[in-house]
Amino acid sequence: MRTTPTALMPGRKTIGIFGGTFDPIHLGHLRLALELKQRLALDEMRLLPCHLPPHRALPQVTSAQRVQMLRLALQDCPDLQLDARELARDKPSYTYDTLCELRAELGADVSLCLCMGADSFAGLTTWHRWRELMALAHLVVVARPGWELASAEQAATSPAARELQALVDAHRCESHVLTERPAGGLVLLAPRLMPISATEIRALIAAGQSPQFLLPDAVWHFIQMQGWYR
């Protein structure tokens, strides 16, 4: 008896969200975003520049100027997209608000993957409505090799460390879960990281030295033309 093959169901669309001040955007940001997109098989990876960062001083250049640099950095990389939605809000750039906007636009079935460094994750309990983030997205925490969560001693004395450990215990999963449900998983990764920081780049420029090869040439030439960070 001849049977008809069962049609394959299309996979859930997965979108990565990689936020930051990008002051300025550099090759470490770009390589990490691209590596996460490929390693997690994401359909999209969006870079979201922060407009008014709630947890740090305002960047040296405006959010519009940082977007200009991002556009230059991404012009030859179709795998990464710019999402400048936070610039449209004249208030602190809360991740909770951004995820709510994305959910309203994309629907409940799309998988949203909020990517952050281990340093940002360590301060997660200070974020606006942080306990509600897991209902809106997955968390992908990027750590350097050898990084570990708080020790038992730290967890015993620090309420924040205890809450983070409880969050990991409740939600930690393997990366395949990102396509199986739209939110609620926590993936810990230790990908290859380029030892570059925006702070270092700004310090080099302020000292009259060149940061060439730490950021895209188009971005460096643009910074020189504008006279930023001197």
C-alpha positions as CSV (number, residue, x, y, z in Angstrom):
1,M,0.0,0.0,0.0
2,R,1.4,3.4,-1.0
3,T,1.4,6.0,1.7
4,T,1.5,9.8,1.4
5,P,4.5,11.4,3.2
6,T,3.5,13.5,6.2
7,A,4.1,17.1,5.5
8,L,6.8,18.6,7.7
9,M,5.6,21.3,10.0
10,P,7.5,24.6,9.7
11,G,9.7,25.5,12.6
12,R,8.9,28.3,15.1
13,K,10.5,31.6,14.0
14,T,13.3,32.6,16.4
15,I,14.5,36.2,16.8
16,G,17.6,37.2,18.7
17,I,17.7,40.5,20.5
18,F,21.2,41.9,21.4
19,G,21.0,45.3,23.1
20,G,23.7,47.7,24.3
21,T,24.9,51.3,24.2
22,F,27.3,50.5,21.4
23,D,29.5,53.5,22.3
24,P,31.0,52.7,19.8
25,I,30.0,49.5,18.0
26,H,33.1,47.3,17.6
27,L,34.1,43.9,16.2
28,G,33.5,42.1,19.5
29,H,29.9,43.1,19.4
30,L,29.5,42.2,15.8
31,R,31.3,38.8,15.9
32,L,29.4,37.8,19.0
33,A,26.0,38.7,17.5
34,L,26.8,36.8,14.3
35,E,28.2,33.7,16.2
36,L,25.0,33.6,18.4
37,K,22.8,33.8,15.3
38,Q,24.7,30.9,13.7
39,R,25.1,28.7,16.7
40,L,21.5,29.0,17.8
41,A,20.2,28.9,14.2
42,L,18.2,32.1,14.7
43,D,16.1,33.4,11.9
44,E,17.0,37.0,12.8
45,M,19.5,38.7,15.1
46,R,18.6,42.3,15.9
47,L,20.9,44.8,17.5
48,L,19.0,47.3,19.6
49,P,20.9,50.5,20.6
50,C,19.9,51.8,24.0
51,H,18.5,55.3,24.0
52,L,18.6,56.3,27.7
53,P,20.4,53.6,29.6
54,P,18.8,53.2,33.1
55,H,21.9,51.7,34.8
56,R,24.8,53.8,33.6
57,A,25.7,57.4,32.7
58,L,24.7,58.7,29.3
59,P,27.1,57.7,26.5
60,Q,29.5,60.3,25.2
61,V,27.7,60.6,21.8
62,T,23.9,60.8,21.3
63,S,21.8,57.8,20.5
64,A,21.2,59.1,17.0
65,Q,24.9,59.3,16.4
66,R,25.4,55.7,17.8
67,V,22.8,54.6,15.3
68,Q,24.7,56.2,12.5
69,M,27.8,54.1,13.5
70,L,25.6,51.0,13.7
71,R,24.3,51.5,10.2
72,L,27.8,51.8,8.8
73,A,28.9,48.7,10.7
74,L,26.0,46.6,9.4
75,Q,25.9,47.8,5.8
76,D,27.9,44.7,4.6
77,C,26.3,42.2,7.0
78,P,22.8,41.0,6.0
79,D,22.8,38.5,8.8
80,L,22.5,41.2,11.4
81,Q,19.7,43.9,11.5
82,L,19.4,47.2,13.3
83,D,16.3,47.8,15.4
84,A,16.2,51.4,16.6
85,R,12.8,51.3,18.4
86,E,14.1,52.5,21.7
87,L,15.0,55.8,20.3
88,A,11.3,56.5,19.7
89,R,10.7,56.5,23.5
90,D,11.6,59.6,25.4
91,K,12.2,57.7,28.7
92,P,14.6,55.2,30.1
93,S,15.1,52.2,27.8
94,Y,13.6,49.4,29.8
95,T,14.0,45.9,28.3
96,Y,10.6,45.0,29.6
97,D,9.0,47.7,27.5
98,T,10.9,46.6,24.4
99,L,9.9,43.0,24.8
100,C,6.3,44.0,25.3
101,E,6.4,46.0,22.0
102,L,8.0,43.1,20.1
103,R,5.4,40.7,21.5
104,A,2.6,43.0,20.4
105,E,4.1,43.3,16.9
106,L,5.2,39.7,16.3
107,G,2.5,37.7,18.2
108,A,2.6,35.1,20.9
109,D,4.1,32.3,18.9
110,V,7.5,33.8,17.8
111,S,10.4,32.8,19.9
112,L,12.2,35.9,21.3
113,C,15.8,35.3,22.6
114,L,17.2,38.1,24.8
115,C,21.0,37.8,24.6
116,M,23.1,39.3,27.4
117,G,26.6,39.0,28.9
118,A,27.2,37.4,32.2
119,D,27.9,40.8,33.7
120,S,24.5,42.1,32.8
121,F,22.9,38.9,34.0
122,A,24.6,39.4,37.4
123,G,22.7,42.7,37.8
124,L,19.4,41.4,36.4
125,T,17.6,41.8,39.8
126,T,18.0,45.5,39.5
127,W,16.2,45.7,36.1
128,H,12.7,47.1,35.7
129,R,10.1,44.3,36.2
130,W,12.8,41.7,35.7
131,R,10.7,38.8,37.1
132,E,8.3,39.2,34.1
133,L,11.0,39.0,31.4
134,M,10.9,35.2,31.3
135,A,7.2,35.3,30.3
136,L,8.1,37.4,27.3
137,A,11.4,35.9,26.1
138,H,14.1,33.3,26.5
139,L,17.3,34.4,28.1
140,V,20.6,33.6,26.4
141,V,23.5,34.3,28.9
142,V,26.9,34.6,27.3
143,A,29.8,33.9,29.6
144,R,33.6,33.7,29.3
145,P,35.0,30.1,29.6
146,G,35.3,29.2,33.2
147,W,32.6,31.6,34.4
148,E,30.3,30.2,37.1
149,L,27.2,31.4,38.9
150,A,27.4,32.6,42.4
151,S,29.0,30.1,44.8
152,A,27.0,28.5,47.6
153,E,28.6,31.0,50.1
154,Q,27.6,34.0,48.0
155,A,24.1,32.7,47.5
156,A,23.8,32.2,51.3
157,T,24.7,35.9,52.0
158,S,23.3,37.7,48.9
159,P,19.5,37.8,48.2
160,A,20.2,38.8,44.6
161,A,22.5,35.8,44.1
162,R,19.9,33.5,45.6
163,E,17.2,34.9,43.2
164,L,19.5,34.5,40.2
165,Q,20.4,30.9,41.2
166,A,16.7,30.1,41.6
167,L,16.0,31.6,38.2
168,V,18.6,29.4,36.6
169,D,17.4,26.3,38.5
170,A,13.9,26.9,37.3
171,H,14.5,27.8,33.7
172,R,17.9,26.4,32.5
173,C,17.6,24.4,29.3
174,E,19.4,23.3,26.2
175,S,19.4,25.5,23.1
176,H,16.9,23.3,21.1
177,V,14.2,24.6,23.5
178,L,14.4,28.0,21.9
179,T,12.5,26.7,18.9
180,E,10.1,24.5,20.9
181,R,8.4,27.3,22.8
182,P,8.3,31.1,22.5
183,A,9.7,32.1,25.9
184,G,10.7,30.8,29.4
185,G,14.0,29.1,28.8
186,L,17.5,30.1,30.0
187,V,20.5,29.0,28.0
188,L,24.1,29.4,29.2
189,L,26.7,29.6,26.5
190,A,30.5,30.2,26.5
191,P,31.2,31.1,22.9
192,R,34.5,32.6,21.6
193,L,34.8,36.2,22.7
194,M,37.0,38.9,21.2
195,P,38.8,40.8,24.0
196,I,37.6,44.2,22.9
197,S,35.8,46.9,24.9
198,A,34.2,50.2,23.9
199,T,35.8,51.7,27.0
200,E,39.2,50.7,25.6
201,I,38.4,52.2,22.2
202,R,37.3,55.5,23.7
203,A,40.4,55.7,25.8
204,L,42.7,55.1,22.8
205,I,41.0,57.8,20.8
206,A,41.2,60.2,23.8
207,A,44.9,59.5,24.1
208,G,45.4,60.3,20.4
209,Q,46.0,56.6,19.5
210,S,44.4,54.5,16.8
211,P,41.8,51.8,17.5
212,Q,42.0,50.5,14.0
213,F,41.2,46.8,13.6
214,L,39.1,46.9,16.9
215,L,36.1,48.3,15.0
216,P,34.9,48.3,11.4
217,D,37.0,50.6,9.2
218,A,33.9,52.5,8.1
219,V,33.0,53.3,11.7
220,W,36.6,54.4,12.6
221,H,36.7,56.7,9.6
222,F,33.4,58.2,10.5
223,I,34.5,58.8,14.1
224,Q,37.6,60.6,12.8
225,M,35.5,62.7,10.5
226,Q,33.2,63.7,13.3
227,G,35.9,64.2,15.9
228,W,34.2,62.1,18.5
229,Y,35.7,60.7,21.7
230,R,38.7,63.1,21.7
